[in-house]
Amino acid sequence: MLENIESSDYIFKIIAVGNQSVGKTSITIRFATDKFSDDYKVTLGMNLSTKNVTINQKLIQMAVWDTAGQSSFEPLIPMYYRGALGAIVVYDITRRETFEGVKKWFTDIKRFAEEIPVVLIGNKSDLTDERVVTYEEGRALAEEYDKVWSKEVFFKESSAKDAVEVNESFTMLAESILAYLKEEVDEDEFDFSFDAPF
């Protein structure tokens, strides 16, 4: 899942965060490989997936760090977040406690990666009969953060299983990152590389 770095104009480090079992890994794998598996395995530490996307005629490698949701990995959070240019915060629309956990992940992002562009994703939208968090609740929370966050906060509901709004979420994030970098930094001086965990 690692694509050629040399062919890319930029490398954007993206962190995928959220409570355990919300579907972060399924979303990142769907984005990187367009595949889905029901064979769930708990992420231990971090998984790295990459995919090249073209935004405004620039080839961007999206390096997505899929982080563990368990509290036992919290001491590693500063390393995972360092250098991130964007984030997806994922909750499960069938488990309200994961929606209530969103605040913690925004707090961590602000603390360890500053206020970077974020897409708040309500995952498992295909499980309509099991939904306990409404679309309106998710959108309202994203709008609440967008008012106080220095960068853009977007909202999507996705289904990694059905490939709904997954690519769109990452494309939206890449567009936002590219836009604010062009506004705030000199592209010739900015280091778009990222620190690998190995």
Secondary structure, 3 states (H helix, E strand, C coil): CCCCCCCCCEEEEEEEEECCCCCHHHHHHHHHHCCCCCCCCCCCCEEEEEEEEEECCEEEEEEEEEECCCHHHHHHHHHHHCCCCEEEEEEECCCHHHHHCHHHHHHHHHHHHCCCCEEEEEECCCCHHHCCCCHHHHHHHHHHHHHHCCCCEEEEEEECCCCECHHHHHHHHHHHHHHHHHHHCCCCCCCCCCCCCC
